[in-house]
Amino acid sequence: MTASFKGGAWPVMLTPFRADNKDVDYEALTELTNWYIDNGCSGLFSDCQSSEMFFLSLEERAKIAKTVIEAARGRVSVIVSGHISDGFSAQKEELLKIAALHPDALIFITNRFARASESDEVWLENLKRMVKELPADLPLGLYECPYPYKRLVSDEALRWCADSGHFHFLKDTCCDLETLKRRAQIAKGSNLKIYNANTSTLLPSLKAGCAGFCGVMASFQMKLYAWLCAHTDDARAPGLADLLTITSLIERQWYPVNAKYYLHHFEGLKLSEVTRTRDEHGLTPTFRDEVRALRDLTAMTVKSLGIEL
C-alpha cells in the first residue's frame, strides 16, 4: 500500500471524441491531461462517468487509462475506474485489465456491487469478494456514481473499507455536510481520504477534514478549485466558494458538451464538442452564452477578491 494521495482538486476527466464519434481522440486526450495538470490539479480521475465510461468499450477504457497515465508522466496521481459491468465475472475482467496498467488506484463504482433493492450486507459481501480477486498491493477507491442509480456507502461499510487498509479514495456524492463530517471522522487516521463532489458543501467539508474536491466543475474552473482547496483559512475563501457554488449550476446545462465547448473556445484546446451521451447540437445559443457569462463572471470575481492564480 504505497499510495499517498495529495488533497486538492481532482478533475473527473472528459473523453474527447473525433468528429465522426467513432473513435476516441487520443491526441486531444493527451492535451487535456496536460491542461488539467498545468492548471493545478492534484490528481486525475480517468474512466469515470464524465469520461462517458458506460458508452466506451473495454478496449477503449483501457487505452484511455493508458494514455492518461503515460501523459501524466508521474507528475500527478492517476486513478481509474471503468467499472461498468453487471455480472461479477465481467467486472473482474474489466478491473483486472485496468489493474494491469498500474494506476495509482483502481476505483470501484458503488452501485455495481448490489441492486438498488439489495442490502448493505450484500453490497459489502460482494465488495470483499472482488477485493480478493485483485492484486493485494493495489490501492483501491470508491465512487458513488449517480448512474444507473446512486448508492451511498453506509457508515459500517465505510468503516470496513477504512480499516482494511486497501482503500485510499472516496469520491463522495452525498451532498450533505453532516454526512461528510461523519465520514471524515470514520476515515481519520486511515489511508482513506474523502473527496467531495459537491461545491455547495465543499469549503466547510474541507474544514471538517475532507481531503479535496473531485467533481465536474474542475473542467471549467480548475485553478479556482485548486486555490480553494489550498487556502481554506484565507479570508477570501468564502467569497470564492459562493462564486463556485452559484456557477456550478451550469453543470445542469447540457454537460459534458458545455464543458468541451468551454475548453475549446475559451481555453484553446483542440477537442470537439462531440459526446456519446448527448447530441452536441443540444447546446443551444443560450447555453453557449451562459458558458461565456461563466467565464466573464469568474474573471470579474477573482479580480475583485484579489486572488492571484
C-alpha positions as CSV (number, residue, x, y, z in Angstrom):
1,M,0.0,0.0,0.0
2,T,2.3,2.8,-1.3
3,A,-0.3,5.3,-2.4
4,S,-0.2,8.7,-0.7
5,F,-2.7,10.9,-2.4
6,K,-2.5,14.7,-2.1
7,G,-5.5,16.6,-1.1
8,G,-6.7,19.2,-3.5
9,A,-8.7,19.3,-6.7
10,W,-9.1,16.1,-8.8
11,P,-11.0,16.6,-12.1
12,V,-13.3,13.9,-13.4
13,M,-11.8,13.7,-16.8
14,L,-13.7,14.2,-20.1
15,T,-13.2,11.9,-23.1
16,P,-12.5,13.7,-26.4
17,F,-14.0,12.0,-29.4
18,R,-13.2,12.6,-33.1
19,A,-15.8,14.5,-35.1
20,D,-17.4,11.3,-36.5
21,N,-17.8,9.9,-32.9
22,K,-16.4,6.6,-33.9
23,D,-13.1,6.9,-32.1
24,V,-11.6,8.5,-29.1
25,D,-9.3,11.4,-29.9
26,Y,-6.2,10.3,-28.0
27,E,-4.1,13.3,-29.1
28,A,-6.8,15.6,-27.7
29,L,-6.9,13.4,-24.5
30,T,-3.1,13.9,-24.0
31,E,-3.6,17.7,-24.5
32,L,-6.5,17.7,-22.0
33,T,-4.4,15.8,-19.5
34,N,-1.7,18.4,-19.7
35,W,-4.2,21.2,-19.3
36,Y,-5.5,19.8,-16.1
37,I,-2.0,19.4,-14.7
38,D,-0.9,22.8,-15.9
39,N,-3.9,24.4,-14.2
40,G,-3.1,22.9,-10.8
41,C,-4.9,19.6,-10.3
42,S,-3.6,17.3,-7.6
43,G,-4.6,14.2,-9.4
44,L,-6.7,12.9,-12.3
45,F,-9.8,10.6,-12.3
46,S,-9.9,8.7,-15.7
47,D,-12.7,6.4,-17.0
48,C,-15.4,7.9,-14.8
49,Q,-18.9,8.9,-15.6
50,S,-17.8,12.3,-17.0
51,S,-15.5,10.2,-19.3
52,E,-18.7,8.6,-20.6
53,M,-17.4,5.2,-19.4
54,F,-20.8,3.5,-19.8
55,F,-20.5,4.3,-23.6
56,L,-17.0,3.0,-24.0
57,S,-15.8,-0.5,-24.9
58,L,-13.4,-2.2,-22.6
59,E,-10.6,-1.7,-25.1
60,E,-11.3,2.0,-25.2
61,R,-11.4,2.2,-21.4
62,A,-8.1,0.5,-21.1
63,K,-6.5,2.6,-23.9
64,I,-7.8,5.9,-22.3
65,A,-6.4,4.9,-18.9
66,K,-3.0,4.0,-20.5
67,T,-3.0,7.3,-22.5
68,V,-3.7,9.4,-19.4
69,I,-1.1,7.5,-17.2
70,E,1.6,7.9,-19.8
71,A,0.7,11.6,-20.5
72,A,0.8,12.4,-16.7
73,R,4.3,11.0,-16.5
74,G,4.1,10.8,-12.8
75,R,3.5,14.5,-12.3
76,V,0.2,13.8,-10.5
77,S,-1.5,10.6,-9.4
78,V,-3.9,8.9,-11.9
79,I,-6.9,6.9,-10.6
80,V,-9.0,4.9,-12.9
81,S,-12.4,3.2,-12.9
82,G,-14.1,1.8,-16.0
83,H,-16.1,-0.5,-13.7
84,I,-19.4,-0.7,-15.5
85,S,-20.5,-4.3,-15.9
86,D,-23.3,-6.0,-14.0
87,G,-22.0,-9.6,-13.6
88,F,-19.2,-10.5,-11.3
89,S,-17.1,-12.3,-13.9
90,A,-17.3,-9.3,-16.3
91,Q,-16.5,-6.9,-13.6
92,K,-13.5,-9.0,-12.6
93,E,-12.3,-9.0,-16.3
94,E,-12.5,-5.2,-16.7
95,L,-11.0,-4.4,-13.3
96,L,-8.0,-6.8,-13.9
97,K,-7.5,-5.2,-17.3
98,I,-7.3,-1.8,-15.8
99,A,-5.2,-3.1,-12.8
100,A,-2.6,-4.3,-15.3
101,L,-1.9,-0.7,-16.3
102,H,-0.8,0.0,-12.7
103,P,-2.9,3.1,-12.0
104,D,-2.3,4.8,-8.7
105,A,-5.7,3.5,-7.5
106,L,-8.4,1.4,-9.0
107,I,-11.9,2.8,-8.3
108,F,-15.0,0.7,-7.7
109,I,-18.4,2.1,-8.7
110,T,-20.6,1.6,-5.6
111,N,-23.8,0.7,-7.5
112,R,-22.1,-2.3,-9.2
113,F,-22.0,-4.5,-6.1
114,A,-25.7,-4.7,-5.3
115,R,-29.0,-3.9,-6.8
116,A,-30.9,-0.9,-5.5
117,S,-33.2,-3.3,-3.6
118,E,-30.4,-5.3,-2.0
119,S,-29.0,-4.7,1.5
120,D,-25.7,-3.1,2.5
121,E,-24.7,-6.5,3.8
122,V,-25.0,-7.9,0.3
123,W,-23.1,-5.0,-1.1
124,L,-20.2,-5.4,1.4
125,E,-20.0,-9.2,0.8
126,N,-19.7,-8.6,-2.9
127,L,-17.1,-5.9,-2.5
128,K,-14.9,-8.1,-0.2
129,R,-15.2,-10.9,-2.8
130,M,-13.9,-8.6,-5.5
131,V,-11.1,-7.2,-3.4
132,K,-9.8,-10.8,-3.0
133,E,-9.6,-11.2,-6.8
134,L,-7.3,-8.2,-7.3
135,P,-3.6,-7.7,-6.5
136,A,-3.2,-7.3,-2.8
137,D,-0.9,-4.3,-3.1
138,L,-3.2,-2.3,-5.5
139,P,-4.7,0.8,-3.8
140,L,-8.5,0.9,-4.2
141,G,-11.1,3.6,-4.1
142,L,-14.9,4.1,-4.3
143,Y,-17.1,6.4,-6.4
144,E,-20.7,7.0,-5.6
145,C,-21.7,7.3,-9.2
146,P,-25.3,8.5,-9.7
147,Y,-25.8,6.3,-12.8
148,P,-27.7,4.0,-13.2
149,Y,-28.6,4.6,-9.6
150,K,-26.9,6.3,-6.7
151,R,-25.7,4.0,-3.9
152,L,-24.2,5.8,-0.9
153,V,-21.8,3.8,1.2
154,S,-23.1,3.0,4.7
155,D,-21.1,4.1,7.8
156,E,-20.4,0.4,8.6
157,A,-19.2,-0.4,5.1
158,L,-17.0,2.8,5.0
159,R,-15.5,1.8,8.4
160,W,-14.6,-1.6,7.0
161,C,-13.0,0.0,3.9
162,A,-11.0,2.4,6.1
163,D,-9.9,-0.4,8.5
164,S,-8.9,-2.8,5.7
165,G,-6.0,-0.6,4.6
166,H,-6.9,-1.2,0.9
167,F,-8.9,1.9,0.3
168,H,-7.4,5.3,-0.3
169,F,-10.1,7.4,-2.1
170,L,-13.8,8.1,-1.8
171,K,-15.5,10.3,-4.4
172,D,-18.4,11.3,-2.2
173,T,-21.6,12.4,-3.8
174,C,-23.9,12.5,-0.7
175,C,-24.1,16.4,-1.0
176,D,-24.8,16.5,2.8
177,L,-22.4,18.3,5.1
178,E,-23.3,16.3,8.3
179,T,-22.6,13.0,6.4
180,L,-19.4,14.4,5.1
181,K,-18.3,15.4,8.6
182,R,-19.2,11.9,9.9
183,R,-17.3,10.2,7.0
184,A,-14.2,12.3,7.6
185,Q,-14.2,11.1,11.2
186,I,-14.6,7.5,10.2
187,A,-11.7,7.8,7.8
188,K,-9.5,9.8,10.1
189,G,-6.1,8.1,10.8
190,S,-6.6,5.6,7.9
191,N,-5.3,5.5,4.3
192,L,-8.8,6.6,3.1
193,K,-9.4,10.2,2.1
194,I,-12.8,11.8,1.3
195,Y,-13.1,13.9,-1.8
196,N,-16.3,15.9,-2.1
197,A,-18.0,16.2,-5.5
198,N,-20.4,18.9,-4.3
199,T,-19.4,22.5,-4.5
200,S,-22.1,23.9,-2.1
201,T,-20.7,21.9,0.8
202,L,-17.0,22.0,-0.3
203,L,-15.4,24.6,1.9
204,P,-17.0,23.5,5.2
205,S,-16.3,19.9,4.3
206,L,-12.6,20.7,3.8
207,K,-12.5,22.4,7.2
208,A,-14.1,19.3,8.7
209,G,-11.4,17.0,7.4
210,C,-12.2,16.1,3.9
211,A,-9.2,16.0,1.6
212,G,-10.3,17.8,-1.5
213,F,-12.7,18.2,-4.5
214,C,-13.5,15.7,-7.2
215,G,-16.2,17.0,-9.5
216,V,-17.2,18.1,-12.9
217,M,-16.6,21.9,-12.4
218,A,-12.8,21.4,-12.4
219,S,-13.2,21.2,-16.2
220,F,-14.4,24.8,-16.1
221,Q,-12.6,26.4,-13.1
222,M,-9.6,24.1,-12.4
223,K,-7.4,26.8,-11.0
224,L,-10.1,28.1,-8.7
225,Y,-10.8,24.7,-7.1
226,A,-7.1,24.1,-6.6
227,W,-6.8,27.5,-5.0
228,L,-9.8,27.0,-2.7
229,C,-8.6,23.6,-1.5
230,A,-5.2,25.1,-0.7
231,H,-6.5,28.2,1.0
232,T,-9.4,27.1,3.2
233,D,-8.5,29.6,6.0
234,D,-7.9,32.6,3.7
235,A,-10.4,35.4,4.3
236,R,-11.2,35.4,0.6
237,A,-12.2,31.7,0.6
238,P,-15.9,32.2,1.5
239,G,-16.4,34.7,-1.3
240,L,-14.8,32.3,-3.8
241,A,-16.8,29.4,-2.5
242,D,-20.0,31.4,-3.1
243,L,-19.0,32.1,-6.7
244,L,-18.2,28.5,-7.3
245,T,-21.5,27.4,-5.7
246,I,-23.6,29.5,-8.0
247,T,-21.6,28.9,-11.1
248,S,-21.7,25.2,-10.5
249,L,-25.3,25.2,-11.6
250,I,-24.1,25.3,-15.2
251,E,-23.3,21.6,-14.9
252,R,-27.0,21.1,-15.5
253,Q,-27.0,23.0,-18.8
254,W,-26.0,20.2,-21.3
255,Y,-22.9,18.8,-19.6
256,P,-20.5,17.5,-20.8
257,V,-21.0,19.2,-24.1
258,N,-20.8,22.6,-22.5
259,A,-17.5,21.7,-20.8
260,K,-16.0,20.7,-24.1
261,Y,-17.3,23.9,-25.6
262,Y,-15.7,25.9,-22.8
263,L,-12.3,24.1,-23.1
264,H,-12.2,24.5,-26.9
265,H,-13.5,28.1,-27.2
266,F,-12.1,29.7,-24.1
267,E,-9.0,27.6,-23.3
268,G,-7.9,26.8,-26.8
269,L,-7.9,23.1,-26.6
270,K,-8.2,21.1,-29.8
271,L,-11.1,18.9,-28.8
272,S,-14.5,18.6,-30.4
273,E,-17.9,19.1,-28.7
274,V,-18.9,15.6,-29.7
275,T,-20.1,13.2,-26.9
276,R,-21.8,9.8,-26.8
277,T,-24.2,10.8,-24.1
278,R,-25.7,13.9,-25.6
279,D,-26.2,15.4,-29.0
280,E,-23.8,18.3,-29.3
281,H,-26.5,20.2,-31.2
282,G,-28.5,20.4,-28.0
283,L,-26.0,23.0,-26.7
284,T,-28.2,26.0,-27.7
285,P,-27.0,29.6,-28.3
286,T,-28.4,30.4,-24.8
287,F,-26.4,27.6,-23.2
288,R,-23.3,28.8,-25.1
289,D,-23.9,32.3,-23.8
290,E,-24.2,31.0,-20.3
291,V,-20.7,29.5,-20.7
292,R,-19.4,32.9,-21.8
293,A,-21.1,34.5,-18.8
294,L,-19.5,31.9,-16.5
295,R,-16.0,32.8,-17.9
296,D,-16.6,36.6,-17.5
297,L,-18.2,36.4,-14.1
298,T,-15.4,34.2,-12.8
299,A,-12.7,36.6,-14.1
300,M,-14.5,39.6,-12.6
301,T,-15.0,38.0,-9.2
302,V,-11.4,36.7,-9.0
303,K,-10.1,40.2,-9.7
304,S,-12.4,41.8,-7.1
305,L,-11.3,39.3,-4.5
306,G,-7.6,40.0,-5.3
307,I,-6.9,36.3,-5.9
308,E,-3.7,35.7,-8.0
309,L,-3.7,32.4,-9.9
